[in-house]
Amino acid sequence: MSPAPLPSTKDRILDAAELLFADHGFDATSLRMITAHAGVNLAAVNYHFQSKEALLDATVARRATPINRRRLELLARYESEAGDKPVPVENLLDAFLRPILEAGCMVPRLMVRMLYLEQKPVFKRIFQRHLQPIVQRFTEAFGRSLPHLPQQEVMLRMQFVLGAFAQLMSATETLHNITEGRFPALEPSRGVGYLIAFSAAGLKSPAFENTL
């Protein structure tokens, strides 16, 4: 059996950037830190990416592109199965969340930092480029499945779902630690089922204005 090929210089740079951006953030991660971790020189980064923002964009694109493709595949399948009926909310949540877990990479950690820990213009630009079209597509699908909610409330509730997902990805052992081991550590692959059930109940609840 032949050994696996060594990663290319470009992939080594992307791997190092993904790890360091997730751990330290954009501003605190220098190109020299990335080159040292990747074992390459600065000229290699400049050759492949030209700038730190372009490197971050490529790091996100490398993961977001296949994840978003998978999201759209699942959404199309669920829409086909539903026919003329709205897609069940649980299936929409599955199509949106599961591909991140399937990717098996550092995207959740980097996503948490970009969306919640650091509010930076560079993150907003990259988010709009790679994620905004997907968010819009799913917002429309959720709107059809939740006709009792105004669009703004659908989007707000999805923010709550994303916040809960970020918590699941970043703090899987929190309950285990604070209960001194009485609550088992929950892997994200198992926890996402609980999250989908919990989120679906919240999304399907009456519009806020109707509960006042």
C-alpha positions as CSV (number, residue, x, y, z in Angstrom):
1,M,0.0,0.0,0.0
2,S,1.6,3.3,-1.1
3,P,1.9,6.1,1.5
4,A,-0.6,9.0,1.3
5,P,0.8,11.9,-0.6
6,L,2.2,14.7,1.4
7,P,0.1,17.9,1.5
8,S,1.0,20.6,-0.9
9,T,2.6,23.9,0.2
10,K,-0.7,25.6,-0.4
11,D,-2.6,23.1,1.7
12,R,0.0,23.3,4.6
13,I,-0.5,27.1,4.6
14,L,-4.3,26.7,4.7
15,D,-4.2,24.1,7.5
16,A,-1.9,26.3,9.6
17,A,-4.1,29.4,8.9
18,E,-7.3,27.5,9.8
19,L,-5.8,26.4,13.2
20,L,-4.3,29.7,14.1
21,F,-7.2,31.9,13.0
22,A,-9.5,29.7,15.1
23,D,-7.2,29.8,18.1
24,H,-6.1,33.4,18.1
25,G,-8.3,35.4,15.8
26,F,-7.5,37.4,12.7
27,D,-5.6,40.3,14.2
28,A,-3.5,38.2,16.6
29,T,-2.4,35.8,13.9
30,S,0.5,37.1,11.9
31,L,1.7,35.7,8.6
32,R,5.0,34.8,10.2
33,M,3.1,32.6,12.8
34,I,1.4,30.9,9.9
35,T,4.6,30.3,7.9
36,A,6.4,29.0,11.0
37,H,3.6,26.5,11.7
38,A,3.3,25.5,8.1
39,G,7.1,25.2,7.6
40,V,7.2,27.5,4.6
41,N,8.6,30.9,3.9
42,L,6.7,34.2,3.6
43,A,7.2,34.3,-0.1
44,A,5.1,31.1,-0.4
45,V,2.2,32.8,1.3
46,N,2.5,35.9,-0.8
47,Y,2.7,33.8,-4.0
48,H,-0.5,31.8,-3.2
49,F,-2.6,34.3,-1.4
50,Q,-1.1,37.9,-1.7
51,S,-2.6,39.1,1.6
52,K,-3.8,37.9,5.0
53,E,-7.4,38.7,4.2
54,A,-7.2,36.7,1.0
55,L,-5.7,33.8,3.0
56,L,-8.6,33.9,5.4
57,D,-11.1,34.0,2.5
58,A,-9.4,31.0,1.0
59,T,-9.4,29.2,4.3
60,V,-13.2,29.7,4.7
61,A,-13.9,29.0,1.0
62,R,-12.1,25.6,1.2
63,R,-14.5,24.4,3.9
64,A,-17.6,26.4,3.1
65,T,-17.9,25.4,-0.5
66,P,-18.4,21.7,0.0
67,I,-20.5,22.3,3.1
68,N,-22.8,24.6,1.2
69,R,-23.0,22.2,-1.7
70,R,-24.0,19.4,0.7
71,R,-26.6,21.7,2.3
72,L,-28.2,22.4,-1.0
73,E,-28.2,18.7,-1.9
74,L,-30.0,17.8,1.3
75,L,-32.4,20.7,0.9
76,A,-33.2,19.6,-2.7
77,R,-33.8,16.1,-1.5
78,Y,-36.1,17.1,1.3
79,E,-38.0,19.4,-1.0
80,S,-38.5,16.6,-3.5
81,E,-39.7,14.3,-0.8
82,A,-42.2,16.9,0.5
83,G,-43.6,17.5,-3.0
84,D,-46.2,20.3,-2.8
85,K,-46.1,20.4,1.0
86,P,-43.7,22.5,3.1
87,V,-40.5,20.7,4.2
88,P,-40.7,19.7,7.9
89,V,-38.7,22.1,10.0
90,E,-36.7,19.2,11.4
91,N,-35.5,18.3,7.9
92,L,-34.5,21.9,7.2
93,L,-32.5,22.1,10.4
94,D,-30.9,18.8,9.5
95,A,-29.9,20.0,6.0
96,F,-28.5,23.2,7.4
97,L,-26.5,21.8,10.4
98,R,-25.5,18.3,9.6
99,P,-23.1,19.1,6.7
100,I,-20.9,21.1,9.2
101,L,-20.5,18.0,11.3
102,E,-19.9,15.8,8.3
103,A,-17.1,18.0,7.3
104,G,-15.1,16.8,10.3
105,C,-12.8,19.8,10.3
106,M,-12.2,23.0,12.3
107,V,-15.0,25.0,10.7
108,P,-17.2,25.2,13.8
109,R,-14.3,26.7,15.9
110,L,-13.5,29.2,13.2
111,M,-17.2,29.9,12.7
112,V,-17.7,30.6,16.4
113,R,-14.9,33.1,16.4
114,M,-16.0,34.8,13.2
115,L,-19.7,35.1,14.1
116,Y,-19.6,35.6,17.8
117,L,-16.2,36.3,19.4
118,E,-14.9,38.9,17.0
119,Q,-17.0,41.4,15.2
120,K,-14.7,42.6,12.4
121,P,-15.4,44.1,9.0
122,V,-13.2,41.4,7.3
123,F,-15.4,38.7,8.8
124,K,-18.5,40.4,7.6
125,R,-17.2,40.6,4.0
126,I,-16.2,37.0,4.0
127,F,-19.5,35.9,5.6
128,Q,-21.5,37.8,2.9
129,R,-19.4,36.3,0.1
130,H,-19.7,32.6,1.2
131,L,-22.6,32.3,3.5
132,Q,-25.2,35.0,2.7
133,P,-26.6,33.2,-0.4
134,I,-27.1,30.0,1.7
135,V,-28.7,31.9,4.6
136,Q,-31.1,33.6,2.1
137,R,-32.0,30.2,0.5
138,F,-32.7,28.6,3.8
139,T,-34.6,31.6,5.2
140,E,-37.0,31.3,2.2
141,A,-37.4,27.6,2.9
142,F,-38.1,28.2,6.6
143,G,-40.5,30.9,5.7
144,R,-42.6,28.4,3.6
145,S,-42.5,25.9,6.4
146,L,-43.4,28.6,9.1
147,P,-46.0,30.7,7.4
148,H,-47.3,31.9,10.7
149,L,-44.1,33.8,11.3
150,P,-43.0,37.1,9.7
151,Q,-39.7,36.8,7.9
152,Q,-37.9,39.0,10.4
153,E,-38.9,36.7,13.2
154,V,-37.8,33.6,11.2
155,M,-34.4,35.2,10.8
156,L,-34.2,36.1,14.4
157,R,-35.1,32.6,15.6
158,M,-32.5,31.2,13.2
159,Q,-29.9,33.4,15.0
160,F,-30.9,31.7,18.2
161,V,-30.4,28.3,16.5
162,L,-27.0,29.2,15.3
163,G,-26.0,30.5,18.7
164,A,-27.1,27.2,20.3
165,F,-25.2,25.3,17.6
166,A,-22.1,27.3,18.3
167,Q,-22.5,26.5,22.0
168,L,-22.8,22.8,21.2
169,M,-19.7,22.9,19.1
170,S,-17.5,24.9,21.4
171,A,-18.6,23.6,24.8
172,T,-19.4,19.9,24.5
173,E,-18.0,19.1,28.0
174,T,-19.5,22.1,29.9
175,L,-22.3,20.2,31.5
176,H,-20.0,17.2,32.2
177,N,-17.6,19.5,34.1
178,I,-20.1,21.6,36.0
179,T,-22.0,18.5,37.2
180,E,-18.8,16.9,38.3
181,G,-19.2,14.1,35.8
182,R,-22.9,13.3,36.5
183,F,-23.8,14.5,33.0
184,P,-21.9,12.6,30.3
185,A,-19.8,14.6,27.8
186,L,-21.9,14.9,24.7
187,E,-20.3,14.7,21.3
188,P,-21.6,17.1,18.7
189,S,-22.7,14.3,16.4
190,R,-25.1,13.1,19.1
191,G,-26.0,16.4,20.5
192,V,-27.2,17.8,17.2
193,G,-30.2,15.5,17.4
194,Y,-31.2,17.1,20.7
195,L,-30.5,20.5,19.2
196,I,-32.7,19.9,16.2
197,A,-35.6,18.7,18.3
198,F,-35.2,21.7,20.7
199,S,-34.8,24.2,17.9
200,A,-37.8,22.9,15.9
201,A,-40.0,23.4,18.9
202,G,-38.9,26.9,19.2
203,L,-39.2,27.7,15.5
204,K,-42.7,26.3,15.3
205,S,-44.0,28.2,18.4
206,P,-46.5,31.0,17.9
207,A,-45.3,34.4,16.6
208,F,-44.0,36.6,19.5
209,E,-46.6,39.3,18.8
210,N,-49.4,36.7,19.3
211,T,-48.2,35.7,22.7
212,L,-48.3,39.2,24.2
